[in-house]
Amino acid sequence: MSSGTRDKVYYGAILEAKILVRNMKKICVIAIAGTLLLSFHVSAQNTGSDAKAAIDTAVAAMGTAALQSIQYSGTGSFYATGQAYEPGGPWPRYTLKKYTMLVNYTAPAMRQELVRIDDEKPPRGGGVGGYNPATFQGGIRPAPGDMVENQNTDGHAEAGAVRIWLTPHGFLKGAAANVATAKTTTMHGKKAVSFTAFGKYNVTGTLNAENLVEHVEALMDVPYTGDTPMEGVYSDYRDFGGVKFPMHIVMKEGGYPTLDLTVTDAQPNSQAALDVRGANPAQGDGQAARPERHAEKLADGVWALTPGAEGSILVEFKDYVVIVEGPGNDAYTMATLAQVKTMEPNKPIRYVVNTHHHADHAGGLRAYVAEGIPIITHESHKKYYEEQIFKNPHTLNPDRLAREARAPMLETMKDKRVLTDGNMTIELYLMPNHLHAVGLVMAYLPAQKLLIQADSYIPRPGAPPLPAPSPYTINLVDNVTRLKLDVARVVHIHGGVSPYSDLVAAAGRQ
């Protein structure tokens, strides 16, 4: 064998040896990877048992097992959801004089009882609710006296169950009842337990070092804002006869507080809480349209579509109609579309005029977007509507726009916009510096001498005069004076018509 041949054989053997070593390494890596994958698979299979152990430990630490009900009370702050001063801003604050929550975990049901006062100076945003002639409460800010509100929640309904699970002990009971879907994770260095209920709600609770629930969160459906984060933040736990309960509670919706409560008393297994059952008959799911809709003629070509209640105003032009305000929800909008079709079968809806961004006034706009109907609103609302209201996912309870995606047609205005066909005219005006909402718009019909307004004045029949004129009403009258509008009557989006002289008197401008 020549030297050249011997070298080839030698280096060939070395090459084969290197290949063998590399292959052995690959085999080892594959074997190790397989072992790791197997261990991960076993860990995933044990997730349920890990979660059950975490739930059981927290139940023992908090004294939840024998807890059938809880009643707690305190003082602090209440915030009105959907009524922010700025589009996408925080909810307006009210002071809580008295607050009591009664939770019956056996029913399941809970009842919230509160007394709040409107003491913000100046008052910005909405949230006092409609005027109640029996109590003289609500109507226009600042609302005088105590506002008493009670609300029941039925835990048999999906949304009601989730709200109960947002409470600390309610979360543990919900986790135990849904342990088959439960799993443990680590969030911000702390143990978290999550479970899925009704096949769509994911509820997550974070435990502190003492295995006490300090944070619960879940997405819930809000017709206006879609899949909306709801949170409960719990701290400063104390022992009440073996039951641990937080002395500070902060509830949030959409990232902003709805309740900030300093607890002064907690009563485990309260009989009053055990007596709580079901929901208020007046409470609905927010989706049902009003059963009866009889339009009321306000002037030639002008109709209130739901007279006496918050609703839309129809204004008739030669070849089309304009709707002022798109309140409510999908159901209300669809009922409005059907009503307009009956009243004006040959005239399409050219525009919907939106006075401002609050949930009760803009909650039906998504359905108009789904119908391809343009919306006129103030320029300050554009970003909020396009990036949030018309874009937010609605997966928990898909509405028409979620099912039939369509790009919104927004036409924004600044200080003034006029719609006219030579016969009918609507003049739209910004109400600058109004404390109820940034970008608040009013509508004026010069031929009819009608002013259409939202939340600047609400009649209070039978009530004593307000201690001082509302800055909201003053702003409305001052704007009418500034613009030199000839107003005879005022149409209220929240229902009813008043002579303009009533507004002047309410504003103290006589």
C-alpha positions in Angstrom: 0.0 0.0 0.0 1.5 3.3 -1.0 1.9 6.1 1.5 -0.8 8.1 -0.3 -3.2 5.3 0.0 -2.4 4.8 3.7 -3.0 8.5 4.3 -6.4 8.3 2.7 -7.4 5.3 4.8 -6.1 7.0 8.0 -7.9 10.3 7.4 -11.0 8.5 6.3 -11.1 6.6 9.5 -10.7 9.8 11.5 -13.5 11.4 9.5 -15.8 8.4 10.1 -15.0 8.6 13.8 -15.9 12.3 13.9 -19.1 11.6 12.2 -19.9 8.9 14.6 -19.2 11.2 17.6 -21.5 13.9 16.1 -24.2 11.4 15.5 -23.9 10.2 19.1 -24.1 13.8 20.3 -27.3 14.3 18.2 -28.8 11.1 19.7 -28.0 12.3 23.2 -29.5 15.8 22.5 -32.6 14.2 21.1 -32.9 11.9 24.1 -32.5 14.8 26.5 -35.0 16.9 24.6 -37.4 14.1 24.6 -37.0 13.7 28.4 -37.6 17.5 28.8 -40.7 17.4 26.7 -42.0 14.5 28.6 -41.4 16.3 31.9 -43.2 19.4 30.5 -46.1 17.2 29.4 -46.3 15.6 32.9 -46.2 19.1 34.5 -49.1 20.2 32.3 -51.0 17.1 33.3 -50.4 18.0 36.9 -51.5 21.6 36.5 -55.0 20.8 37.7 -53.7 19.2 40.9 -51.3 22.0 41.5 -54.1 24.5 41.1 -56.3 22.5 43.5 -53.6 22.5 46.1 -53.1 26.3 45.7 -56.9 26.8 46.0 -57.2 24.6 49.0 -54.3 26.4 50.7 -55.8 29.8 50.1 -59.3 28.6 51.2 -57.7 27.5 54.5 -55.7 30.7 54.9 -58.8 32.9 54.3 -61.4 30.8 56.2 -63.5 30.4 53.1 -64.7 26.9 53.5 -67.3 27.6 56.2 -68.2 31.0 54.8 -71.8 31.1 53.4 -72.1 34.9 53.3 -70.3 38.1 54.1 -71.6 41.6 54.9 -69.2 44.5 54.9 -69.5 48.3 55.0 -67.4 51.4 54.9 -66.8 54.8 53.3 -64.8 56.1 50.4 -65.3 57.0 46.8 -67.7 55.9 44.1 -67.1 56.5 40.4 -69.7 56.6 37.6 -68.8 54.3 34.7 -69.3 55.5 31.2 -69.6 59.1 32.2 -66.0 60.4 31.9 -65.4 64.1 31.3 -62.8 63.4 28.6 -63.2 60.7 26.0 -61.4 57.6 27.4 -60.7 59.4 30.7 -61.3 58.4 34.3 -64.8 57.9 35.7 -66.2 60.9 37.7 -65.9 60.7 41.4 -68.6 60.9 44.1 -68.1 60.7 47.9 -69.6 57.6 49.6 -71.4 58.6 52.9 -72.5 55.0 53.4 -71.7 51.7 51.7 -72.8 48.2 52.4 -72.3 45.0 50.4 -74.1 41.8 51.2 -72.9 38.6 49.4 -74.8 35.4 49.6 -72.5 32.7 48.2 -75.2 30.0 48.6 -77.8 31.6 46.4 -75.6 33.0 44.8 -76.5 36.7 44.9 -75.3 40.0 46.2 -76.7 43.3 47.0 -75.0 46.7 47.0 -76.5 49.5 49.1 -75.0 53.0 49.0 -75.5 56.6 49.7 -73.4 59.1 47.7 -73.1 62.8 47.5 -72.0 65.0 44.6 -69.4 67.2 46.2 -66.7 67.6 43.5 -65.9 71.2 42.9 -66.3 71.8 40.0 -68.3 68.8 39.0 -66.9 67.3 35.8 -68.6 64.5 33.8 -71.9 62.8 34.3 -73.2 60.1 36.5 -76.0 61.5 38.7 -78.6 59.5 36.8 -82.1 60.5 35.8 -84.3 62.7 37.9 -86.4 60.8 40.4 -89.5 62.8 41.4 -90.1 60.6 44.4 -86.8 61.5 46.0 -85.8 64.6 44.1 -82.5 62.8 43.4 -80.5 62.9 40.2 -81.1 64.9 37.1 -78.4 67.6 36.8 -75.1 68.1 38.4 -74.3 69.1 41.1 -77.1 66.9 42.5 -78.4 68.2 45.9 -78.6 65.9 48.9 -78.1 62.2 49.3 -78.3 59.9 46.3 -79.5 56.5 47.6 -78.9 53.5 45.3 -79.5 49.8 45.8 -78.6 47.1 43.3 -79.0 43.4 43.3 -76.9 40.9 41.3 -78.1 37.4 40.4 -75.2 34.9 40.5 -77.1 32.5 38.2 -76.5 34.8 35.3 -73.1 34.7 33.7 -72.3 38.3 34.3 -73.6 38.1 37.8 -71.5 35.0 38.6 -68.3 36.7 37.3 -69.0 39.8 39.5 -69.3 37.6 42.6 -66.1 35.8 41.6 -64.4 39.2 41.5 -64.8 39.3 45.4 -61.9 37.7 47.3 -63.8 34.8 48.8 -66.1 34.6 45.8 -63.0 34.0 43.6 -61.9 31.0 45.7 -65.4 29.5 45.6 -65.5 30.1 41.9 -62.1 28.5 41.4 -63.1 25.5 43.5 -66.3 25.0 41.5 -64.3 25.3 38.2 -61.2 23.4 39.3 -61.3 21.2 36.2 -60.2 24.3 34.2 -57.9 25.8 36.8 -54.2 26.2 36.5 -51.4 28.0 38.4 -49.0 30.5 37.0 -46.6 33.2 38.3 -47.5 36.8 37.8 -45.1 39.5 39.0 -43.3 37.0 41.1 -46.4 35.9 42.9 -48.6 32.8 42.6 -51.7 33.2 40.5 -54.6 30.8 40.0 -56.9 31.1 37.0 -60.0 29.3 35.8 -62.3 29.3 32.8 -66.1 29.4 33.3 -69.0 29.1 30.9 -66.4 28.3 28.2 -65.4 32.0 27.8 -64.7 33.9 31.0 -61.1 33.6 32.2 -60.9 34.7 35.9 -57.4 35.1 37.5 -56.6 35.7 41.1 -53.2 36.6 42.6 -52.2 35.3 46.0 -49.8 37.1 48.4 -47.1 35.4 50.6 -49.8 34.6 53.2 -52.0 32.9 50.5 -54.5 35.7 50.7 -56.3 36.9 47.6 -54.9 40.4 46.7 -56.0 40.8 43.1 -58.8 39.3 40.9 -59.3 40.2 37.2 -61.6 39.1 34.4 -62.8 40.3 31.1 -66.6 41.1 31.0 -68.8 42.3 28.2 -69.9 45.9 28.3 -72.1 46.8 25.2 -70.3 50.1 24.7 -66.7 49.2 25.4 -66.7 45.5 24.5 -64.4 43.0 26.3 -63.6 45.2 29.3 -61.2 44.4 32.1 -62.8 44.2 35.5 -60.5 44.1 38.6 -60.7 43.9 42.4 -57.6 44.9 44.5 -57.6 43.8 48.1 -55.2 44.7 50.9 -54.8 45.2 54.7 -56.4 41.9 55.7 -57.8 41.4 59.2 -59.2 38.5 61.0 -63.0 38.3 61.7 -63.6 35.1 63.7 -61.3 33.0 61.6 -62.3 34.7 58.3 -59.7 37.0 56.7 -61.2 40.0 55.0 -59.5 43.1 53.4 -60.0 46.5 54.9 -59.2 48.3 51.7 -61.0 47.5 48.4 -60.5 49.0 45.0 -62.7 47.9 42.1 -61.8 48.9 38.6 -63.4 48.9 35.1 -61.4 49.6 32.0 -58.4 50.4 34.1 -60.1 53.2 36.2 -61.5 52.9 39.7 -65.2 52.4 40.2 -65.0 52.0 44.0 -62.4 52.9 46.5 -63.6 51.6 49.9 -62.1 51.8 53.4 -63.9 48.9 55.2 -65.0 49.7 58.7 -66.8 46.5 59.5 -67.1 42.9 58.2 -69.6 40.3 59.3 -69.0 36.7 58.2 -72.1 34.5 57.8 -74.4 37.5 58.2 -78.1 36.6 58.2 -78.9 39.7 56.3 -76.5 38.7 53.5 -78.0 35.1 53.5 -81.4 36.7 52.9 -80.3 38.3 49.6 -81.9 36.6 46.6 -81.9 37.3 42.9 -81.9 40.6 41.0 -84.0 43.7 41.0 -87.0 43.2 38.6 -86.1 46.6 37.1 -82.6 45.4 36.3 -82.1 44.1 32.8 -79.1 43.0 30.8 -78.9 46.4 29.0 -79.8 44.8 25.7 -83.5 44.8 25.5 -85.2 47.5 23.4 -88.2 49.4 24.9 -91.3 47.3 24.1 -93.4 50.2 22.9 -92.3 53.0 20.5 -94.8 55.6 19.6 -93.2 58.7 18.0 -94.3 62.1 19.1 -94.4 65.0 16.7 -92.5 68.0 18.2 -92.7 70.3 15.1 -93.1 70.0 11.4 -90.6 67.3 10.3 -89.3 66.7 13.9 -90.2 63.7 15.9 -89.2 62.2 19.3 -88.9 58.5 18.7 -89.2 57.5 22.3 -91.0 60.4 23.9 -90.7 60.9 27.6 -87.5 58.9 27.8 -83.9 59.1 26.6 -83.8 58.5 22.9 -83.3 59.7 19.4 -84.8 62.7 17.6 -85.8 62.3 13.9 -85.4 65.3 11.6 -87.0 65.0 8.2 -85.4 66.5 5.1 -86.6 66.3 1.5 -84.8 63.2 0.4 -83.4 61.8 3.6 -83.7 61.9 7.4 -81.1 62.8 10.1 -81.1 61.1 13.5 -79.9 63.2 16.5 -78.3 60.9 19.0 -77.6 57.1 18.9 -78.2 56.0 22.5 -78.6 52.6 24.1 -77.2 49.6 22.4 -77.7 47.4 19.4 -81.3 46.5 20.2 -82.3 50.2 20.6 -80.6 51.1 17.3 -82.2 48.2 15.4 -85.6 49.2 16.8 -84.9 52.8 15.7 -84.0 51.7 12.2 -87.2 49.7 11.9 -89.2 52.6 13.3 -87.7 55.1 10.8 -88.4 52.6 7.9 -92.0 52.5 8.9 -92.3 56.3 9.3 -90.2 57.3 6.2 -90.0 54.2 4.0 -88.5 56.1 1.0 -85.9 58.2 2.9 -82.6 56.8 4.0 -80.8 57.9 7.1 -78.1 60.3 5.9 -76.4 61.0 9.2 -76.5 60.3 12.9 -75.6 63.3 15.1 -73.7 62.4 18.3 -73.8 65.0 21.0 -71.0 63.5 23.1 -69.1 60.3 24.1 -70.9 59.1 27.2 -72.1 55.5 27.1 -75.8 56.3 27.4 -75.6 58.7 24.5 -73.3 56.8 22.2 -74.0 53.2 23.1 -76.0 52.6 19.9 -73.4 54.0 17.5 -71.7 50.7 16.8 -74.8 49.4 15.2 -75.0 52.5 13.0 -71.4 51.8 11.9 -72.4 48.2 11.0 -75.2 49.7 8.9 -72.8 52.0 7.0 -74.5 55.2 8.3 -72.1 58.2 8.7 -71.8 59.7 12.1 -71.3 63.4 12.8 -69.5 64.2 16.1 -67.0 66.6 17.5 -63.4 66.3 16.5 -62.4 65.6 20.1 -64.2 62.2 19.9 -62.5 61.0 16.7 -59.5 59.2 18.3 -61.6 57.6 21.1 -64.2 56.3 18.7 -61.8 55.0 16.0 -59.2 53.5 18.4 -61.4 52.2 21.1 -65.2 52.2 20.8 -65.3 51.0 17.1 -62.1 48.9 17.4 -62.3 47.1 20.8 -63.0 43.3 20.5 -66.5 42.1 21.4 -65.8 38.4 21.6 -67.7 37.6 24.8 -71.0 38.8 23.4 -70.5 39.7 19.7 -72.6 42.6 18.5 -73.5 43.5 14.9 -70.3 45.3 14.2 -68.2 42.4 15.6 -70.1 40.0 13.4 -70.2 42.3 10.3 -67.0 44.3 10.5 -67.1 47.7 8.7 -65.0 50.8 8.9 -66.7 53.7 10.6 -67.6 56.8 8.5 -66.9 59.7 10.9 -67.4 63.3 9.9 -66.0 65.6 12.6 -66.9 69.2 13.3 -65.1 71.9 15.3 -67.2 74.9 16.3 -70.1 74.7 13.9 -71.7 72.5 11.2 -74.8 73.2 9.2 -77.0 70.6 7.5 -79.6 72.0 5.1 -81.6 71.2 1.9 -83.1 74.6 1.5 -86.2 73.6 3.4 -85.0 72.0 6.7 -81.9 73.2 8.5 -80.0 71.9 11.5 -77.2 74.0 13.0 -74.8 72.1 15.2 -72.7 74.0 17.7 -69.9 73.1 20.1 -70.6 74.2 23.7 -67.1 75.2 24.8 -65.9 74.9 28.3 -68.9 72.7 29.3 -68.2 70.7 32.5 -70.4 67.7 31.5 -68.2 66.5 28.6 -65.4 67.7 26.4 -66.8 68.2 22.9 -70.5 68.5 23.9 -72.6 69.5 20.9 -76.1 71.0 20.8 -78.5 71.2 17.8 -80.6 74.2 16.7 -83.4 74.2 14.2 -84.0 77.9 13.3 -87.3 77.5 11.4 -88.8 75.6 14.3 -87.0 77.7 17.0 -86.1 74.4 18.6 -83.0 73.6 20.6 -82.0 70.0 21.1 -79.7 69.5 24.1 -78.2 66.7 26.2 -77.4 66.8 30.0 -77.3 70.6 30.4 -80.7 70.9 31.8 -83.2 68.3 33.0 -86.7 69.4 34.3 -87.3 68.6 38.0 -91.1 68.9 38.4 -92.2 69.1 42.0 -88.6 69.5 43.3 -87.5 72.5 45.4 -85.1 74.8 43.5 -81.5 73.8 43.4 -79.3 75.6 46.0 -77.6 77.4 43.2 -78.0 77.3 39.4 -76.1 74.4 37.8 -73.0 75.4 35.8 -74.2 73.0 33.1 -77.4 75.0 32.6 -75.6 78.3 32.8 -73.3 77.2 30.1 -76.2 76.2 27.8 -78.0 79.6 28.3 -74.8 81.6 27.9 -74.0 79.8 24.6 -77.5 80.5 23.2 -77.0 84.1 24.1 -73.5 84.2 22.6 -74.7 82.7 19.3 -77.9 84.9 19.3 -80.2 81.9 18.7 -83.9 82.5 18.7 -85.1 79.6 20.9 -88.7 79.1 21.9 -88.6 75.5 23.1 -85.9 73.1 24.2 -86.0 69.3 23.4 -84.2 67.2 26.0 -82.4 64.0 24.8 -83.3 62.5 28.1 -87.0 63.1 27.4 -89.5 66.0 27.4 -89.8 69.5 26.0 -89.6 72.7 28.0 -90.2 76.4 27.1 -86.9 78.2 26.9 -87.9 80.5 29.6 -87.6 77.6 32.1 -84.0 77.2 31.2 -83.3 80.9 31.6 -84.9 80.8 35.0 -83.0 77.7 36.0 -79.8 79.4 35.0 -80.5 82.4 37.1 -80.3 84.6 34.0 -83.6 86.4 34.4 
